[in-house]
Amino acid sequence: MSKIELPSFKPELELKFSQVVEELKYCRRVSPEEIPLYKLSKVLYAIQGVTRGVFGTKVRTIPSAGATYPLVVYVEPYSREVKGGFYRYSSTREYLGELHLQEERETSISKIYIHAVFARTTRYYGLRGENYVLMEVGHALQNALLESTSLGLGLSYSLNVEEMSRSVKEGEEPIATLELGSCIEKPKLSYDVSIFKAKAVSLKIPELPEIALEEAIVRRRSIRRYSSPTISLDELAYVLYNSCGRVWGGDRPYAPPGGVYCLNVFLVIGNVKGLNPGIYFYNDRENSLVLIREGDLRREICRAALSQEWVLEAPASIVLASKANVKKQFLYVETGMVGQNVYLAATSVGLGTVAIGAFYDEEVAEVLKTGELPLYIMPLGRL
C-alpha cells in the first residue's frame, strides 16, 4: 500500500479568527483547481490533526466525546504532486499526517470524505452518542471551512442524509463530502430562529489582541478550570459576535446544513463585568443581549448539567438551543459548527471553554424558560 508523508502543519499564516470569519469562502459549488499538497494537508490537519498526546491519547484539532474519535477521513486529491487515487488520511503525531492509498482513480476536483463509525461513541453514550457524532462532524466541517478560507480555497459540502438516518451506521458510506477549488458563488442562506423582545443590552464590536487562527487551531483545548472568577463584557461580546454574529456579509460565520440557520444562543451570566447576572438571549441581528430571567442561575444550570462543577465556576455559559420542530440531524451538525467557532474565538483571546452535551434536557430547558431544546452548554472563562 502506497504511503505519502504530508508536510508538517506549521501555524504560519497571520490571519486572525475575526478576519477569516468575515470572508468565508463557502460556495454553492467550486470549479476545478489544482491544489498544492501543502494546502490540502493543512485542510486535512484542521479536520482531524493531532495537536499533542496526553496519557496515551492523541488530542486533535476538534473535540470528541470521551475522546472516542468516530470520524474517518478519506481524500481524492487533484494535484500534480500526488498520484490520482482514493487515500485514507491519518495524523500520526503532533503536526504530522499521512495519506494511505486505498485505490487508484482519477479525479478532476479535490474531494474530502468524512465517514463516521458511530459505534465508537454509542458504545459509551448509547443513543445520545449519535448526537455527539453528528456534532463532531459539524466541528470538522467548520474547521475545514476556516482553514480553506485562510488558504484562499473555496469549499462546498454536502451531507448524506440517508447515511445519517440509518439504524446501523458502520461508516461504510461518507456522512459528509467536501469539495475544494475556486469559489463560484455564495449560496443564499435563510433563518428559522427565535426572536425575544424585552430589555436589551447593546454590545460593542470589540477589537481585542488575538493570536492567529492557525495558532488557535493547534492550541484549542477543552478547558474546565479557569484562572479568574470573572470576564469582561468586551471578551464575551468578542466571542458572541465572531462565533455567531452577522459578520459574514450579513450572515452568521458558518454554512448551516440545508442552507438554513436554526440555532438560538442563550447565556447564563454569573460574573461578567458590566452585565447583571441573569439568562440572556443573543440577538445576532442587532448584536445585543435580551434579558430573559434575572439573577445568578449558575447553580441551577450546573445541577441540570449533572453537577459538572465548571458550569458553576465559569463566569458565564453559552447555551445553544433550538425550536423542537427542526430536523434533528442537521441541527446537531450546526451545533458542532457554532461550538467550534466558540472554541476558536475563546482561544484567540485567552479564554477557554468546553462543549458539554451531557445534561438533563428538560431541566436545562426549565432553567432557560424559553421552550427551546438545549443542545450544548459551553462554560466560558479565562485561561
C-alpha positions as CSV (number, residue, x, y, z in Angstrom):
1,M,0.0,0.0,0.0
2,S,1.4,3.4,-1.1
3,K,2.0,5.9,1.8
4,I,2.7,9.6,1.4
5,E,4.2,11.7,4.2
6,L,2.4,15.0,4.3
7,P,4.1,18.3,5.1
8,S,4.2,19.2,8.8
9,F,1.5,21.7,9.8
10,K,3.1,25.0,10.6
11,P,0.9,27.7,12.0
12,E,2.5,30.4,9.9
13,L,-0.4,32.4,8.5
14,E,-1.0,35.6,10.3
15,L,-4.8,35.9,9.6
16,K,-6.8,36.2,12.8
17,F,-10.1,34.4,13.5
18,S,-12.1,37.6,13.4
19,Q,-10.7,38.4,9.9
20,V,-11.3,34.9,8.5
21,V,-15.0,34.7,9.6
22,E,-15.7,37.9,7.7
23,E,-14.5,36.4,4.4
24,L,-15.6,32.7,4.4
25,K,-15.2,31.0,1.1
26,Y,-18.2,28.7,1.3
27,C,-19.6,28.2,-2.2
28,R,-22.7,26.9,-3.9
29,R,-20.2,24.9,-6.0
30,V,-16.5,25.0,-6.8
31,S,-14.7,24.9,-10.1
32,P,-11.7,22.6,-10.6
33,E,-8.4,23.9,-9.3
34,E,-5.1,22.0,-8.8
35,I,-4.4,22.3,-5.1
36,P,-0.8,22.1,-3.8
37,L,-0.2,19.3,-1.4
38,Y,0.7,21.6,1.5
39,K,-2.7,23.3,1.3
40,L,-4.6,20.1,1.1
41,S,-2.5,18.8,4.0
42,K,-3.4,21.9,6.1
43,V,-7.2,21.4,5.5
44,L,-6.9,17.7,6.4
45,Y,-5.0,18.6,9.5
46,A,-7.6,21.1,10.6
47,I,-10.3,18.4,10.3
48,Q,-8.5,15.8,12.4
49,G,-4.9,16.5,13.0
50,V,-3.1,15.5,16.3
51,T,-2.0,18.6,18.3
52,R,-0.4,16.7,21.2
53,G,-0.5,13.5,23.2
54,V,-1.9,13.2,26.8
55,F,-1.6,10.0,28.8
56,G,-1.6,7.9,25.6
57,T,-4.5,9.8,24.0
58,K,-3.9,11.8,20.8
59,V,-5.6,15.2,21.3
60,R,-6.9,16.5,18.0
61,T,-7.9,19.8,16.4
62,I,-11.6,19.2,17.2
63,P,-13.2,17.8,20.3
64,S,-14.6,14.4,20.6
65,A,-17.0,13.0,23.2
66,G,-14.9,10.9,25.6
67,A,-12.0,11.0,23.1
68,T,-13.8,8.3,21.1
69,Y,-12.9,9.9,17.7
70,P,-15.5,8.2,15.5
71,L,-14.6,10.1,12.3
72,V,-12.5,8.6,9.5
73,V,-11.3,10.8,6.7
74,Y,-10.5,10.0,3.1
75,V,-9.4,12.2,0.2
76,E,-9.2,12.3,-3.5
77,P,-6.5,14.8,-4.3
78,Y,-6.5,16.9,-7.5
79,S,-2.8,17.7,-7.5
80,R,0.1,17.0,-9.8
81,E,2.2,16.2,-6.7
82,V,0.1,13.1,-5.9
83,K,-0.9,10.1,-7.9
84,G,-4.6,10.1,-8.6
85,G,-6.3,7.9,-6.1
86,F,-8.5,7.4,-3.0
87,Y,-6.5,7.9,0.1
88,R,-7.1,7.4,3.8
89,Y,-5.8,10.3,6.0
90,S,-4.2,9.6,9.3
91,S,-2.5,12.0,11.7
92,T,0.2,10.1,13.4
93,R,1.7,12.6,15.9
94,E,1.9,16.3,16.6
95,Y,1.6,18.4,13.4
96,L,2.2,15.4,11.1
97,G,-0.1,13.4,8.8
98,E,0.0,10.7,6.2
99,L,-2.0,9.5,3.1
100,H,-2.5,5.8,2.6
101,L,-3.6,4.8,-0.9
102,Q,-6.7,2.7,-0.9
103,E,-7.4,2.6,-4.6
104,E,-6.1,4.3,-7.8
105,R,-8.6,6.6,-9.5
106,E,-8.7,9.8,-11.5
107,T,-10.5,13.0,-10.4
108,S,-10.9,16.5,-11.6
109,I,-11.6,18.1,-8.3
110,S,-10.2,17.6,-4.8
111,K,-12.7,15.8,-2.5
112,I,-12.6,15.0,1.2
113,Y,-14.9,12.3,2.6
114,I,-15.8,12.2,6.3
115,H,-17.0,8.8,7.4
116,A,-18.4,8.1,10.9
117,V,-18.1,4.9,12.8
118,F,-21.0,5.6,15.3
119,A,-20.3,2.5,17.4
120,R,-17.1,4.0,18.7
121,T,-19.1,6.6,20.5
122,T,-22.5,4.9,21.1
123,R,-20.9,2.0,23.0
124,Y,-20.2,4.5,25.8
125,Y,-23.1,7.0,25.4
126,G,-26.0,5.0,23.9
127,L,-28.3,6.7,21.5
128,R,-27.3,10.1,22.7
129,G,-23.8,9.3,21.3
130,E,-25.3,9.6,17.8
131,N,-25.9,13.2,18.5
132,Y,-22.3,13.6,19.7
133,V,-21.0,12.1,16.4
134,L,-23.1,14.5,14.3
135,M,-21.9,17.4,16.4
136,E,-18.3,16.2,15.8
137,V,-19.0,16.3,12.0
138,G,-20.0,19.9,12.5
139,H,-16.8,20.8,14.3
140,A,-14.8,19.1,11.5
141,L,-16.7,20.9,8.7
142,Q,-16.3,24.3,10.4
143,N,-12.5,23.9,10.9
144,A,-12.2,22.8,7.2
145,L,-14.1,25.9,6.1
146,L,-12.0,28.3,8.2
147,E,-8.7,26.8,7.1
148,S,-9.6,26.6,3.5
149,T,-10.7,30.2,3.6
150,S,-7.4,31.3,5.2
151,L,-5.6,29.5,2.3
152,G,-7.7,31.2,-0.4
153,L,-9.6,28.0,-1.3
154,G,-13.3,27.7,-2.0
155,L,-15.2,24.9,-0.2
156,S,-18.6,23.3,-0.7
157,Y,-20.0,20.4,1.2
158,S,-23.0,18.0,1.2
159,L,-24.4,15.7,3.8
160,N,-25.5,12.1,3.2
161,V,-29.0,12.2,4.8
162,E,-29.6,8.5,4.0
163,E,-26.4,7.6,5.9
164,M,-27.3,9.8,8.8
165,S,-30.7,8.2,9.1
166,R,-29.7,4.5,9.0
167,S,-30.4,2.5,12.1
168,V,-26.9,0.9,11.9
169,K,-24.2,3.3,10.9
170,E,-20.9,1.5,10.4
171,G,-19.1,4.1,8.4
172,E,-19.1,2.4,5.0
173,E,-20.5,5.5,3.3
174,P,-19.4,9.1,3.8
175,I,-21.6,11.2,6.0
176,A,-20.1,14.4,4.5
177,T,-18.4,15.1,1.2
178,L,-16.3,18.3,0.8
179,E,-15.1,19.8,-2.5
180,L,-12.2,22.2,-2.7
181,G,-11.4,24.5,-5.6
182,S,-12.2,28.0,-6.9
183,C,-15.4,29.5,-5.4
184,I,-18.3,30.1,-7.8
185,E,-20.8,31.9,-5.6
186,K,-22.0,32.1,-2.1
187,P,-25.5,30.5,-1.8
188,K,-28.4,32.4,-0.3
189,L,-29.0,31.4,3.3
190,S,-32.1,31.7,5.4
191,Y,-33.1,31.8,9.0
192,D,-35.6,29.8,11.2
193,V,-34.7,31.2,14.6
194,S,-36.5,32.6,17.6
195,I,-36.9,36.3,18.5
196,F,-37.3,37.5,22.0
197,K,-38.2,41.1,22.7
198,A,-37.5,42.7,26.1
199,K,-35.0,44.9,27.8
200,A,-31.8,44.6,25.8
201,V,-28.1,45.5,26.3
202,S,-26.4,46.6,23.1
203,L,-22.9,45.1,22.5
204,K,-19.9,46.8,21.0
205,I,-17.8,45.1,18.4
206,P,-14.6,44.9,20.4
207,E,-11.1,44.8,19.0
208,L,-9.0,42.6,21.3
209,P,-5.5,41.3,21.0
210,E,-5.7,38.0,19.1
211,I,-3.4,35.1,18.2
212,A,-3.6,33.9,14.6
213,L,-6.3,31.5,13.5
214,E,-3.9,28.6,12.8
215,E,-2.3,29.1,16.2
216,A,-5.8,29.0,17.8
217,I,-6.5,25.7,15.9
218,V,-3.5,24.0,17.4
219,R,-3.9,25.5,20.9
220,R,-7.6,24.6,21.2
221,R,-8.4,22.5,24.2
222,S,-11.4,21.6,26.3
223,I,-10.8,23.8,29.4
224,R,-12.6,23.0,32.7
225,R,-10.7,25.2,35.1
226,Y,-10.5,29.0,34.9
227,S,-7.9,31.4,36.3
228,S,-10.3,34.2,37.2
229,P,-13.9,34.3,38.6
230,T,-14.8,37.0,36.0
231,I,-14.5,38.0,32.4
232,S,-15.3,41.4,30.8
233,L,-18.3,42.3,28.7
234,D,-15.9,43.0,25.8
235,E,-14.5,39.5,26.0
236,L,-17.9,38.0,25.9
237,A,-19.0,40.3,23.1
238,Y,-16.0,39.2,21.0
239,V,-16.8,35.5,21.4
240,L,-20.5,36.0,20.6
241,Y,-20.1,38.3,17.6
242,N,-17.3,36.3,15.9
243,S,-18.8,32.9,16.5
244,C,-22.5,33.5,15.7
245,G,-23.0,37.2,14.9
246,R,-23.9,38.6,11.4
247,V,-20.2,39.1,10.4
248,W,-20.1,37.2,7.1
249,G,-21.8,39.6,4.6
250,G,-24.9,39.8,6.8
251,D,-24.9,36.2,7.8
252,R,-23.5,34.1,10.7
253,P,-20.0,32.9,10.1
254,Y,-20.7,29.3,9.2
255,A,-22.6,27.4,6.5
256,P,-25.6,25.6,8.1
257,P,-26.9,22.3,6.7
258,G,-29.6,22.8,4.2
259,G,-28.8,26.5,4.0
260,V,-31.0,27.3,7.0
261,Y,-29.8,28.7,10.3
262,C,-31.8,27.2,13.2
263,L,-29.7,27.6,16.3
264,N,-30.5,30.1,19.1
265,V,-27.9,31.4,21.5
266,F,-28.6,31.9,25.2
267,L,-26.3,32.9,28.0
268,V,-26.2,32.1,31.7
269,I,-24.4,35.1,33.2
270,G,-22.9,35.0,36.7
271,N,-19.9,37.3,36.9
272,V,-19.3,39.4,33.8
273,K,-18.1,42.9,34.4
274,G,-20.6,45.4,33.1
275,L,-23.5,42.9,32.9
276,N,-26.1,42.0,35.5
277,P,-26.5,38.2,36.3
278,G,-29.3,36.5,34.5
279,I,-30.4,34.5,31.5
280,Y,-30.0,36.3,28.2
281,F,-30.8,35.7,24.5
282,Y,-28.2,36.8,22.0
283,N,-29.9,38.8,19.2
284,D,-27.4,38.3,16.4
285,R,-29.3,40.6,14.1
286,E,-28.8,43.5,16.4
287,N,-25.7,42.3,18.3
288,S,-27.5,42.7,21.6
289,L,-28.4,40.7,24.7
290,V,-32.1,40.4,25.6
291,L,-32.8,39.7,29.3
292,I,-35.0,36.6,29.8
293,R,-34.6,36.0,33.6
294,E,-32.9,38.0,36.3
295,G,-30.5,36.5,38.9
296,D,-27.4,34.3,39.1
297,L,-28.7,30.9,37.9
298,R,-25.4,29.1,37.5
299,R,-26.1,26.7,40.4
300,E,-29.4,25.7,38.8
301,I,-27.8,25.1,35.3
302,C,-24.9,23.2,37.0
303,R,-27.4,20.8,38.7
304,A,-29.1,20.3,35.3
305,A,-25.7,19.6,33.8
306,L,-25.1,16.6,36.1
307,S,-23.3,18.8,38.6
308,Q,-20.3,19.4,36.4
309,E,-18.7,22.0,38.6
310,W,-17.0,24.0,35.8
311,V,-20.5,25.1,34.8
312,L,-20.9,26.7,38.3
313,E,-17.4,28.1,38.4
314,A,-17.3,29.7,35.0
315,P,-18.3,33.4,34.9
316,A,-20.7,32.7,32.0
317,S,-22.0,29.8,30.0
318,I,-23.2,29.8,26.4
319,V,-26.2,27.6,25.8
320,L,-27.0,26.6,22.2
321,A,-30.6,25.6,21.7
322,S,-33.4,25.4,19.1
323,K,-37.0,25.0,18.5
324,A,-38.1,21.4,18.8
325,N,-39.6,21.1,15.3
326,V,-36.3,21.4,13.4
327,K,-34.7,18.5,11.6
328,K,-32.5,16.9,14.3
329,Q,-29.6,15.6,12.3
330,F,-29.0,18.9,10.6
331,L,-29.4,20.7,14.0
332,Y,-26.7,18.6,15.7
333,V,-24.2,19.3,12.8
334,E,-25.0,23.0,13.1
335,T,-24.4,22.8,16.9
336,G,-20.9,21.5,16.2
337,M,-20.2,24.3,13.7
338,V,-21.1,27.0,16.2
339,G,-19.3,25.1,19.0
340,Q,-16.1,25.1,17.0
341,N,-16.4,28.8,16.4
342,V,-16.8,29.4,20.2
343,Y,-13.7,27.2,20.9
344,L,-11.6,29.1,18.5
345,A,-12.9,32.6,19.4
346,A,-12.3,31.9,23.0
347,T,-8.8,30.5,22.4
348,S,-7.9,33.5,20.2
349,V,-8.3,36.0,23.1
350,G,-7.1,33.9,26.1
351,L,-10.3,32.4,27.2
352,G,-11.2,28.7,27.5
353,T,-14.4,26.6,27.1
354,V,-15.6,23.0,26.9
355,A,-18.5,21.6,24.9
356,I,-20.9,19.8,27.2
357,G,-23.6,17.6,25.7
358,A,-24.4,15.6,28.8
359,F,-27.2,17.1,30.8
360,Y,-30.9,16.7,31.6
361,D,-32.6,18.3,28.7
362,E,-35.9,19.1,30.5
363,E,-34.1,20.5,33.5
364,V,-31.9,22.8,31.4
365,A,-35.0,23.9,29.5
366,E,-36.7,24.7,32.8
367,V,-33.8,26.9,33.8
368,L,-33.9,28.8,30.5
369,K,-37.7,29.0,30.4
370,T,-37.8,29.7,26.7
371,G,-39.4,26.5,25.4
372,E,-36.2,25.6,23.4
373,L,-34.4,22.2,23.1
374,P,-30.9,22.6,24.6
375,L,-28.0,21.1,22.7
376,Y,-24.7,22.4,24.1
377,I,-23.6,24.1,27.2
378,M,-20.2,25.9,26.9
379,P,-18.8,27.5,30.1
380,L,-16.5,30.4,29.4
381,G,-13.7,31.7,31.5
382,R,-10.1,32.9,31.4
383,L,-7.2,30.6,30.9
